[in-house]
Amino acid sequence: MKNKDIKLEGEPPFNIAFDGEFSWEILLHIPLVYEAHLNGLLGETRSTSGTKPFYYFSDNHVDNSPPADCGGKLHYQGGSYDYDYEEIFAKEFDLSNFKFPPYKEHYSNLARSKNIHFSKPVVAINNKSLEEWGYGQEAQNRIEIEELEAIVKHYHDHDIIYIRANVGVDFPDTQRSIPFNDKEYMRTFENVYVDEDLSKEWNTDFNTTQLIAHSLAEKHFSVAGGNAFICAFFGGTHTIKRADIRAVNERPVWHTDSYLKNITGSKVIGVTNRKELIASF
């Protein structure tokens, strides 16, 4: 079944659970849940640990289910559906019937209520350092130190928020982390603010911190994967640095001008190396 054809049937309120990877959750599952909320049909929501900030509109959210290896599945009292696996990786994907939560509006309002503000325009960088595609501890899908340096030097007149989740601390995952001294390096710049430090200052969990950060930014940098889907919800200019390997290049969602631009009208630029990254500035 195509994702656009999935409908909730039966007697509401619907108690809806998700089992799977985050990319399918934020792009396909949460819009369906949010639509149920808008229609007054939503009961309980349930998902992976730490996901409450993405379900801010749910009055009864339980986050305790473990992550799955790949793809995504919806469960509710009327049955269950497997979300189509390959559809989200295409260059074009019709999102016209999707009801996306207004994350930028909600989290920029939260920032104002907490008196969070920056004196300069904000750039948000959403990175990761995980084992992927069978490469073990050889990082493939990562914004490297020399690329981070290029971003910071170019945007020296901006405030930069650096985000990279720690697996097992900020969220559960079946993939293992690869050691990376990025946060120590980024802390050497006066105009860079690291997620862990901001979470302490703002008294927020990791996901709330990154959603506030992106809500305040008009320029977003990410790697391919769930990080890129998050950035797509916040408009502005979004540069996706993807691994230049077959497993990623065959998925044009990470390429320039993909359908991700249609979520909030962002400008999507796909790059594979430092030279292309600098040209995107």
Secondary structure as GFF3:
##gff-version 3
##sequence-region A 1 281
A	DSSP	three_ten_helix	3	5	.	.	.	ID=ss1
A	DSSP	beta_strand	14	20	.	.	.	ID=ss2
A	DSSP	alpha_helix	22	24	.	.	.	ID=ss3
A	DSSP	pi_helix	25	29	.	.	.	ID=ss4
A	DSSP	alpha_helix	30	38	.	.	.	ID=ss5
A	DSSP	beta_strand	42	48	.	.	.	ID=ss6
A	DSSP	three_ten_helix	52	55	.	.	.	ID=ss7
A	DSSP	beta_strand	61	65	.	.	.	ID=ss8
A	DSSP	beta_strand	72	76	.	.	.	ID=ss9
A	DSSP	beta_strand	79	82	.	.	.	ID=ss10
A	DSSP	three_ten_helix	87	89	.	.	.	ID=ss11
A	DSSP	alpha_helix	103	113	.	.	.	ID=ss12
A	DSSP	beta_strand	122	127	.	.	.	ID=ss13
A	DSSP	alpha_helix	145	154	.	.	.	ID=ss14
A	DSSP	beta_strand	159	164	.	.	.	ID=ss15
A	DSSP	alpha_helix	182	186	.	.	.	ID=ss16
A	DSSP	beta_strand	192	194	.	.	.	ID=ss17
A	DSSP	alpha_helix	195	202	.	.	.	ID=ss18
A	DSSP	alpha_helix	206	216	.	.	.	ID=ss19
A	DSSP	beta_strand	217	223	.	.	.	ID=ss20
A	DSSP	alpha_helix	226	231	.	.	.	ID=ss21
A	DSSP	three_ten_helix	232	234	.	.	.	ID=ss22
A	DSSP	beta_strand	237	241	.	.	.	ID=ss23
A	DSSP	alpha_helix	246	249	.	.	.	ID=ss24
A	DSSP	three_ten_helix	252	254	.	.	.	ID=ss25
A	DSSP	alpha_helix	261	264	.	.	.	ID=ss26
A	DSSP	beta_strand	267	271	.	.	.	ID=ss27
A	DSSP	alpha_helix	274	279	.	.	.	ID=ss28
###
